[in-house]
């Protein structure tokens, strides 16, 4: 069984990935024509991608230890 700590990392990884998917597949499309919102959602997608990658590395590290 995974520790609560690893479970939390996995849960957050899932949430960040779902959020990134919504931004890329809905929010950017819906904001088409609004430069300000396009920039905002683009920046948010970059941030989410970085969070997903960082969480993925943490999960890999923790799972390798257990």
C-alpha positions in Angstrom: 0.0 0.0 0.0 1.2 3.5 -0.8 1.9 6.0 2.0 -0.5 8.9 2.2 2.4 11.2 1.1 2.8 9.3 -2.2 -0.9 9.1 -2.7 -1.1 12.9 -2.3 1.5 13.4 -4.9 -0.3 11.1 -7.3 -3.6 12.8 -6.6 -2.2 16.2 -7.3 -0.5 14.9 -10.5 -3.9 13.7 -11.7 -5.5 17.1 -10.9 -2.8 19.1 -12.6 -2.9 16.9 -15.7 -6.8 17.2 -15.9 -6.5 21.0 -15.5 -3.9 21.1 -18.3 -6.1 19.0 -20.5 -9.0 21.4 -20.0 -6.9 24.4 -20.7 -5.5 22.9 -23.9 -8.8 21.4 -25.2 -11.3 23.9 -24.1 -10.2 27.1 -22.5 -7.7 28.2 -25.3 -10.2 27.4 -28.0 -13.0 29.3 -26.1 -10.8 32.3 -25.6 -9.9 32.6 -29.3 -10.0 36.2 -30.4 -9.1 37.6 -27.0 -5.3 38.2 -27.0 -5.2 38.9 -23.3 -7.0 35.6 -22.4 -4.9 33.7 -25.0 -1.8 34.9 -23.3 -3.2 34.1 -19.8 -4.2 30.5 -20.8 -1.0 29.9 -22.6 1.0 31.0 -19.6 -1.2 28.8 -17.3 -0.6 25.8 -19.6 3.1 26.3 -19.4 2.9 26.5 -15.6 0.8 23.4 -15.5 3.2 21.5 -17.7 6.0 22.4 -15.4 3.9 21.2 -12.4 3.0 18.0 -14.0 6.7 17.3 -14.9 7.9 18.1 -11.4 5.2 16.0 -9.8 6.0 13.1 -12.1 9.7 13.2 -11.1 8.7 13.3 -7.4 6.4 10.3 -7.8 9.1 8.3 -9.7 11.7 9.1 -7.0 9.3 8.1 -4.2 8.1 4.9 -5.9 11.7 3.8 -6.6 12.4 4.1 -2.8 9.4 2.1 -1.7 
